[in-house]
Amino acid sequence: MFGTKWRLLSLALIAVIGIIAGAVYAVQGGETEVRVAVQRHDDGRVEIAVQQRDADGGWGERQLPPARFLPPGVTGEWRVSTPVSVGVAHAADGMMGDQMPEGMMPSTGTAELYCVIHHGAENDPFWILFNLVAQQNAAELGLTNIELRGEPDVAAHAAAIDDCVDRGALGIASSIPDLDGLHDSLVAARQSGAFLVTFNSGAGVAGRVGSTIHYGLDDRAAGELAGKEFNDAGASGTVLCVIHEEVNIGLVDRCEGLESTYVGAVERVMLPPGSLTDPMVSGRVIGEAMVANQATGVLVLNAELINTAIGAVQFLQSDALVGAVGRSDLSLVQVYEGHLLFAIADGSLTQASHVMLSLKNVDSSPSARAMLALTAAQAPETTTLLIRPLVLNRAYIDSLPPTWMDQVCALAMQFDPSLAPSFCQQ
């Protein structure tokens, strides 16, 4: 219940993006009116669009900038969308065909196409955040022809890569959840002359598809750290490793890392497809596995499952410890209050930023474009940049300045005093 209320708090404090529409040049001093349309989605994102006044006084269709979403929890800062072209709805008489007012430039052509394709489901909070950061970064970097897609199905993922190749994409970025299913499409993308970036899952196999660079969390190291955290807490019985995606070699790496360092047994638990955001289903599966294995620990591999696992432990009145690869805004409070043993930051923001920067480098660098002429066999070895896992445990919290508590308490008191964690009363 506490976690649900805090999610509502985050949504309530979202700042609405403001768009300042400058004066639109029109022939002979003509003007046009525009307005901003805003809607909040169920996942907390705020989406914006622009509408222009028609000559008859009505409002035209909503124009949707590629980067048009504000993520939950952003406050106190301005964000901007990508630009949209706003024409003059009622230009003065005498405006002929291809004549343009002084100062207006014709388009120089379509920008190069870049594709970013990953395996994330649209309701997965990790990928929602990744998409939002990638869109924002693309806008800030001036990449105007970016396509961002999530394809949980491996065959659809491969087809999306093939489609980008067929349309002449200059850069393609892809996760590698399944090497067998994506190998041929990724190799074909590299051999087409596209700049191939891989990210997230697949660090160990990126070189086998000709990826120039791979960005991602060190998944195995994250699992190893999780095992050490359970060891340090005195756990010795069975720990569950909860896998929320049926096909994802990165999640397998995390479980293997856990198995390599944890002193007790590890039991892998596969959640049903689509149950990541369904706590009734995922909670039942986790609870049943806890009972069947007499589990003394649960490791979830997505922040969305933290509350679900904690709820299952509390429902069973178990002493099992809960850890997570992935963190939420509530993780520090949960660790401090003893509901969560640790959370390991998974680097969604960092991954999105690095991917967009690498594509921008291709877009603006002649030397990077020259590298595209190399075949996959001639290309240098894949450069792999792995994010070092950061463990948020009680020792980490104790090293923070006490102001983090003050900020949490102030936020809760402004919205609903009943949300205040126990340390706010001290």
C-alpha positions in Angstrom: 0.0 0.0 0.0 2.8 2.3 0.9 4.5 1.7 -2.5 1.3 2.4 -4.3 0.8 5.7 -2.6 4.4 6.8 -3.3 3.8 6.0 -7.0 0.7 8.3 -6.9 2.9 11.0 -5.2 5.4 10.8 -8.1 2.7 11.2 -10.6 1.1 14.1 -8.8 4.4 16.0 -8.8 5.0 15.8 -12.5 5.8 19.2 -14.0 3.9 19.8 -17.3 6.2 20.7 -20.2 5.7 24.3 -21.4 6.2 25.1 -25.1 6.9 28.6 -26.0 5.6 29.3 -29.5 7.5 32.1 -31.1 6.1 34.4 -33.7 5.5 32.7 -37.0 6.5 34.7 -40.0 3.6 35.3 -42.4 3.4 37.3 -45.6 2.3 40.9 -45.2 2.3 40.7 -41.4 -0.2 37.8 -41.3 -0.3 35.7 -38.1 -1.3 32.2 -37.1 -2.4 30.8 -33.7 -1.0 27.6 -32.1 -1.9 25.9 -28.9 -0.4 23.1 -26.8 -2.3 19.9 -26.1 -1.3 17.8 -23.1 -2.4 14.4 -21.8 -1.1 12.3 -18.9 -0.9 8.5 -19.5 -1.6 5.8 -17.0 2.1 5.1 -16.6 2.7 8.7 -15.4 4.2 10.2 -18.6 3.0 13.5 -19.9 2.6 13.8 -23.7 2.5 17.1 -25.5 1.4 18.0 -29.0 0.9 21.2 -31.0 -2.3 22.3 -32.9 -2.7 25.2 -35.3 -5.7 27.3 -35.9 -7.3 26.6 -39.3 -8.4 29.4 -41.6 -12.1 28.6 -40.7 -11.4 29.1 -37.0 -11.2 25.5 -36.0 -8.2 23.6 -34.7 -6.2 21.3 -36.9 -4.8 17.9 -36.2 -2.4 17.5 -33.3 1.2 17.6 -34.5 3.3 15.1 -32.5 7.0 15.8 -32.0 9.2 12.7 -31.9 10.4 13.6 -28.5 7.2 14.6 -26.8 7.0 12.8 -23.4 7.9 14.0 -19.9 8.9 11.1 -17.6 7.3 10.7 -14.2 9.0 12.6 -11.4 10.6 15.4 -13.3 10.2 18.7 -11.4 12.0 22.1 -11.2 13.5 22.0 -14.7 12.5 22.9 -18.2 12.3 20.2 -20.8 11.8 20.8 -24.6 10.3 18.7 -27.3 11.7 18.2 -30.8 10.7 21.0 -33.2 7.6 20.8 -35.3 7.0 22.9 -38.4 4.1 25.2 -38.1 2.9 26.7 -41.4 0.8 29.8 -41.9 -2.8 28.7 -42.0 -4.1 31.8 -43.7 -1.3 33.4 -45.7 -2.1 36.6 -47.6 -3.5 36.5 -51.1 -0.9 36.4 -53.8 1.3 33.8 -52.2 2.3 31.7 -55.2 3.3 28.0 -55.3 7.0 27.8 -54.6 7.5 31.5 -53.6 8.8 31.9 -50.1 9.0 35.0 -47.8 12.5 36.4 -47.2 14.2 34.5 -44.5 12.4 31.2 -45.0 14.6 28.4 -46.3 13.4 25.3 -48.3 14.1 21.9 -46.8 17.5 20.5 -47.7 16.2 17.0 -47.8 15.3 14.1 -45.4 17.7 13.6 -42.5 19.6 10.3 -42.3 17.6 7.5 -40.7 18.7 6.0 -37.4 16.9 3.1 -35.7 17.0 2.1 -32.0 15.4 -1.3 -31.4 15.3 -3.2 -28.1 13.4 -6.1 -26.6 11.5 -4.2 -24.0 7.7 -4.4 -23.5 5.9 -1.1 -23.7 4.8 -1.3 -20.0 8.2 -2.2 -18.6 9.3 0.8 -16.4 13.0 0.2 -17.3 12.3 0.6 -21.0 9.7 3.4 -20.5 12.5 5.4 -18.9 15.1 4.3 -21.5 12.7 5.5 -24.3 12.0 8.8 -22.7 15.7 9.6 -22.1 16.6 8.5 -25.7 13.9 10.7 -27.2 15.1 13.7 -25.1 18.7 13.1 -26.0 17.9 12.9 -29.7 16.1 16.2 -29.5 19.0 17.9 -27.7 21.5 16.4 -30.1 19.6 17.4 -33.2 18.9 13.9 -34.5 15.5 14.5 -36.2 15.0 11.1 -37.9 15.2 8.6 -35.1 12.9 5.6 -34.9 12.7 3.9 -31.4 11.0 0.5 -31.1 10.5 -2.1 -28.5 9.9 -5.6 -29.8 9.7 -8.3 -27.1 9.2 -11.0 -29.7 12.5 -12.1 -31.2 11.2 -12.7 -34.7 9.6 -9.2 -34.7 12.8 -7.7 -33.4 14.8 -9.3 -36.2 12.2 -8.1 -38.8 12.5 -4.5 -37.4 16.2 -4.6 -38.0 15.7 -5.9 -41.5 13.2 -3.2 -42.2 15.7 -0.5 -41.1 18.3 -2.0 -43.4 15.9 -2.1 -46.3 15.2 1.6 -45.8 18.9 2.5 -45.8 19.4 3.4 -42.1 22.8 4.9 -41.5 22.9 3.8 -37.9 21.2 0.9 -36.2 21.3 0.3 -32.4 19.9 -3.0 -31.0 19.9 -5.0 -27.8 20.8 -8.7 -28.2 18.5 -10.7 -25.9 18.8 -13.8 -28.1 21.9 -14.3 -30.3 20.4 -17.1 -32.4 17.3 -15.2 -33.3 19.0 -11.9 -34.1 22.4 -13.0 -35.5 21.6 -13.0 -39.2 19.8 -9.7 -39.1 22.5 -7.9 -37.1 25.3 -9.3 -39.4 23.3 -8.2 -42.4 22.9 -4.7 -40.9 26.6 -4.4 -40.4 27.4 -5.7 -43.9 24.9 -3.2 -45.4 27.3 -0.4 -44.3 25.2 0.8 -41.4 26.9 1.8 -38.2 26.0 -1.0 -35.7 25.7 -0.3 -32.0 24.5 -2.9 -29.5 23.4 -2.3 -25.9 21.9 -3.7 -22.8 21.8 -7.5 -23.2 24.5 -9.3 -25.2 27.8 -7.9 -24.1 29.5 -11.2 -24.4 28.3 -11.9 -28.0 28.4 -8.4 -29.5 31.6 -9.1 -31.3 30.1 -12.0 -33.1 27.6 -9.8 -35.0 30.2 -7.1 -35.9 29.0 -4.5 -33.4 31.3 -1.5 -33.3 30.5 -0.7 -29.7 28.4 -2.2 -27.0 27.0 -0.4 -24.0 25.3 -2.1 -21.1 25.3 -3.1 -17.4 27.8 -5.8 -16.4 25.0 -8.3 -15.8 27.2 -11.1 -14.5 28.9 -8.7 -12.1 25.5 -7.5 -10.9 24.5 -11.1 -10.1 27.8 -11.7 -8.3 27.4 -8.7 -6.1 23.8 -9.8 -5.3 25.2 -13.2 -4.1 27.8 -11.5 -1.9 25.0 -9.3 -0.4 23.0 -12.3 0.6 26.1 -14.0 2.0 27.0 -10.9 4.1 23.4 -10.9 5.4 23.8 -14.5 6.7 21.5 -16.2 4.2 22.4 -19.8 3.4 19.3 -21.5 2.2 17.7 -21.3 -1.3 17.6 -18.0 -3.0 15.1 -17.5 -5.9 16.3 -15.8 -9.1 13.2 -14.4 -10.7 13.3 -14.1 -14.5 10.7 -11.8 -16.0 11.5 -12.2 -19.7 11.4 -15.7 -21.3 14.3 -14.9 -23.7 17.0 -12.6 -22.4 20.6 -13.7 -22.1 21.3 -10.7 -19.8 19.0 -12.0 -17.2 20.5 -15.5 -17.4 23.9 -13.8 -16.9 22.6 -12.2 -13.7 21.4 -15.5 -12.3 24.7 -17.2 -13.2 26.5 -14.5 -11.4 24.4 -15.1 -8.3 25.0 -18.8 -8.5 28.8 -18.2 -8.7 29.1 -16.3 -5.4 26.2 -17.3 -3.2 27.0 -20.0 -0.7 23.6 -21.6 -0.8 21.4 -23.0 -3.6 19.8 -20.8 -6.3 16.5 -21.7 -7.9 15.5 -19.9 -11.1 11.8 -18.9 -11.3 10.3 -18.0 -14.7 7.3 -15.6 -14.6 4.5 -16.1 -17.1 4.8 -13.8 -20.2 3.2 -10.4 -19.6 3.1 -10.7 -15.8 5.8 -8.2 -15.0 3.3 -5.5 -14.3 0.6 -7.8 -13.0 1.3 -8.2 -9.2 -1.5 -10.7 -8.8 0.1 -13.2 -11.2 3.8 -12.5 -10.5 3.2 -12.4 -6.7 1.4 -15.8 -6.8 4.3 -17.4 -8.8 6.9 -15.9 -6.4 5.0 -16.9 -3.3 4.5 -20.5 -4.6 8.1 -20.8 -5.4 9.1 -19.5 -1.9 6.9 -22.1 -0.3 8.1 -25.0 -2.6 11.8 -24.2 -2.0 11.6 -22.9 1.6 13.4 -19.9 0.2 15.5 -17.7 2.4 16.0 -15.0 -0.3 14.4 -13.6 -3.4 16.4 -11.7 -6.1 14.2 -9.9 -8.7 15.8 -8.6 -11.9 13.5 -5.7 -12.5 12.5 -2.8 -10.2 8.9 -3.3 -11.0 8.9 -6.6 -9.1 10.4 -5.1 -5.8 7.1 -4.3 -4.2 5.6 -7.6 -5.5 8.4 -9.6 -3.9 8.2 -7.7 -0.6 4.4 -8.2 -0.6 4.8 -12.0 -1.1 7.3 -12.2 1.8 4.9 -10.2 4.1 1.9 -12.2 3.0 3.7 -15.5 3.9 5.0 -14.0 7.1 8.4 -15.1 5.9 11.9 -13.9 7.0 13.2 -14.2 3.5 15.4 -11.4 2.3 14.6 -9.5 -0.9 17.2 -8.0 -3.2 16.9 -6.5 -6.7 18.9 -5.7 -9.8 17.1 -2.5 -10.7 16.0 0.4 -8.5 13.0 2.7 -8.0 12.5 6.1 -6.4 11.3 4.2 -3.3 14.4 1.9 -3.0 16.3 4.0 -0.5 13.3 4.1 1.8 12.7 0.4 1.5 16.3 -0.4 2.2 16.4 2.0 5.2 13.3 0.5 6.7 14.5 -3.1 6.2 12.0 -4.3 3.6 14.6 -4.5 0.9 18.1 -5.8 1.5 19.7 -4.0 -1.4 19.0 -2.7 -4.9 21.6 -2.6 -7.7 21.3 0.3 -10.2 20.8 -1.0 -13.7 21.8 2.1 -15.7 18.9 2.8 -18.0 19.7 6.5 -18.2 23.3 5.8 -19.0 22.6 3.3 -21.6 20.1 5.5 -23.5 22.5 8.5 -23.4 25.5 6.5 -24.7 23.5 5.0 -27.5 22.3 8.4 -28.7 25.8 10.0 -28.4 27.3 7.2 -30.5 24.7 7.7 -33.3 25.2 11.5 -33.1 29.0 10.9 -33.6 28.2 9.1 -36.9 25.8 11.8 -38.0 28.4 14.6 -37.5 31.8 12.9 -38.0 33.3 12.3 -41.5 35.8 9.9 -40.0 33.1 7.9 -38.4 31.2 7.7 -41.7 34.4 6.6 -43.4 34.5 3.6 -41.0 31.2 2.4 -42.4 32.9 1.4 -45.6 34.6 -1.4 -43.7 33.1 -4.8 -43.9 32.3 -6.7 -40.7 35.4 -8.8 -41.2 37.6 -5.7 -41.5 36.1 -3.7 -38.7 38.1 -3.4 -35.5 37.1 -5.6 -32.5 34.0 -4.6 -30.7 34.6 -2.0 -27.9 32.6 -3.0 -24.9 31.7 -0.4 -22.3 30.1 -2.0 -19.2 28.4 0.0 -16.4 29.8 -0.9 -13.0 27.0 -2.2 -10.8 26.3 0.2 -7.9 24.8 -1.5 -4.8 22.4 0.5 -2.8 22.4 -1.2 0.6 22.3 0.1 4.2 26.1 0.9 4.1 25.5 3.0 1.0 22.6 4.8 2.7 24.7 5.5 5.8 27.3 7.2 3.6 24.7 9.7 2.2 24.3 13.1 3.7 21.2 13.2 5.9 19.5 15.7 3.6 18.1 12.8 1.5 15.8 12.0 4.4 14.8 15.6 4.7 13.9 15.8 1.1 11.8 12.6 1.3 10.0 13.8 4.4 9.3 17.3 2.9 7.9 15.7 -0.2 5.6 13.4 1.7 4.4 16.1 4.0 3.5 18.4 1.1 1.4 15.7 -0.6 0.1 13.5 2.2 1.6 13.2 5.7 0.4 9.6 5.9 3.0 8.7 3.3 5.9 9.8 5.5 8.4 7.0 6.2 8.9 6.1 9.9 12.2 8.1 10.1 10.3 11.3 9.5 8.9 11.0 13.0 12.3 10.8 14.6 
